[in-house]
Amino acid sequence: MAWEKAYIPYGGYWSTPFCRWQGSLGHLHSLEFGAQVATTALAHRKITPDVFDGLFLGTTVPQKSGFYGAPWIAGVIGAPGITGPTISQACATSGKVIAGAALEIEQGTHSAVLALLCDRTSNSPHIYYPNPRGVGGVGDKEDWIWDNFGNDPYAKNSMLQTAENVAKRAGIDRTAQDEVALMRFEQYQDALRDDAAFLKRFMVWPLEVKNSSGRKVMTTVEGDEGVFATTAEGLAKLKPVLEGGTVTFGSQTYPADGSAGLILATKEKAAAMSRDPSVTVRVVAYGQGRSDKGHMAMANVPATRQALNRADLTMADIKALKTHNPFAVNDVYFAREMNIDVAAMNRFGSSLVSGHPQAPTGARLIIELIEELVMGGGGYGLFTGCAAGDTALAVIVKVA
């Protein structure tokens, strides 16, 4: 069943530039930084924090004092009377946060919710798990990002291996992957045209980055950091990362840091906060899916089909499509299975090019989806993205 009551105010969203890990944002506390950006973004939009009756926080990489989650962040942004959940669903976190907040609006339990997505893959925690019964009382340890990228405890493989598994099963060769990687880079160049006019529709830019004490400006970020120039010749020279494989560093994304936020509200409240009340953005439906073990890139298909079914739509009804594509394999497989042109996806770029800071990734892509639909005169838009554990999530919005 499609939703009817959950809206996103036009312009009631933002994203920082994404910076490759160990870059300009690598020293910041992601939750505090996300709250600071949200405070500035709300003030710029003349939206006061007292309008919110809930806050949904999405984050996947633990930060100091993150135990306090959404209530802490609500207090920092100037809304100490509200609370809400902290959600972590790997790369599907944005979609789940937005779906959860939309459901609250739909049920009438909230009227205006701030969805805030924050992550820093740089310098992730090195965690020690005590084990007093271990040999010599020695416990277990892990690097939160590196070790989990490298090993799914259920499927027993790395995320990279899931891409290779899908490439092998679906017959997606190196040439097809390189073609998509080059295409996505060229699409991102459209976002940079006219002094990055498209990105400036929603991005917090320029972004002053201060030291850990917050007193001194260390640098100013003028756009996404880490995007690498991509050519057909350059891609052809790269060797597969895994011996005998097809995926290179040119056909996969890279970890990054960043934050994003969206407001979800009733139609009336959304109109009051909108940059242009004549533009409406409604959250229509969402879906989740899971693929066979070790075949993460395939999960976008069942997630999308579930979302379309709930909205009583088909792919023919979708005017714009954005995907979180950690591997070029994802888009090749999705286009084939859904019988669409791979070139019709990801206008203005995708996470394959701009990087992947986990929780904020999907939020930024949904924001880009909304702006693309507005520029095109409205219609239905679909976002879908895979996530750790061979899962995926899809969200459908309608712009009128």
QUIMO-V729181 format. One record per backbone hydrogen bond with DSSP energy under -0.5 kcal/mol. NH is the residue of the N-H (numbers start at 1). CO is the residue of the C=O. If there is no record, write none. Layout:
# QUIMO-V729181
nh: <NH/NH>
co: <CO/CO>
This chain:
# QUIMO-V729181
nh: <3/7/7/8/12/13/14/15/16/17/19/20/21/23/26/28/30/33/34/35/36/37/38/39/40/41/42/43/44/45/46/47/48/51/52/53/54/55/56/57/57/58/59/59/62/66/68/69/71/72/72/73/74/75/76/77/78/79/82/87/87/89/92/93/96/97/98/99/100/101/102/103/104/105/106/107/108/108/109/110/113/114/115/115/116/116/117/118/119/121/124/127/127/129/130/131/134/137/138/140/142/144/144/147/148/148/149/150/151/152/153/156/159/162/163/164/165/166/167/168/169/170/171/172/173/177/178/179/180/181/182/183/184/185/186/187/188/189/190/190/191/191/192/192/193/193/196/197/199/200/201/202/203/204/205/206/207/208/209/210/211/214/218/218/219/221/222/225/235/236/237/237/238/238/241/245/251/252/253/256/257/258/260/261/262/263/264/265/266/270/271/272/273/274/274/275/279/280/282/283/284/284/285/287/289/291/295/298/299/300/301/302/303/304/305/306/307/308/309/310/311/312/312/313/317/318/319/319/320/322/324/325/326/328/330/331/332/333/334/335/336/337/338/339/339/340/344/345/346/349/351/353/354/355/356/359/360/361/362/363/364/365/366/367/368/369/370/371/372/373/374/375/376/377/378/379/380/381/382/383/384/385/386/387/391/392/393/394/395/396/397/398/399/400>
co: <284/5/265/281/9/11/261/202/259/204/257/225/255/20/23/25/28/29/30/31/32/33/34/35/36/37/38/39/40/41/43/42/46/48/49/112/112/83/114/55/85/116/57/87/60/63/65/66/68/68/69/69/70/71/72/73/75/74/79/57/85/90/89/90/92/93/94/95/96/97/98/99/100/101/102/103/104/105/104/104/264/54/113/262/56/114/260/58/258/256/121/125/142/140/128/137/131/134/135/129/127/125/142/143/143/144/145/146/147/157/151/152/149/158/159/160/161/162/163/164/165/166/167/167/171/173/174/175/176/177/178/179/180/181/182/183/184/185/186/187/187/188/188/189/189/190/192/193/191/196/198/199/199/15/203/221/221/206/219/208/216/211/209/216/209/207/220/18/231/232/233/234/234/235/247/242/248/249/326/356/19/119/117/14/115/12/113/7/111/266/267/268/269/270/271/10/276/278/398/6/282/396/396/394/392/390/292/295/296/297/298/298/299/300/301/302/303/304/305/306/307/308/309/308/314/315/317/380/380/382/384/323/324/251/327/327/328/329/330/331/332/333/334/335/336/335/341/342/321/346/323/350/350/351/254/357/357/358/358/359/360/361/362/363/364/365/366/367/368/369/370/371/372/374/373/399/317/397/320/395/322/393/324/391/387/289/385/287/383/285/381/282/379/280>
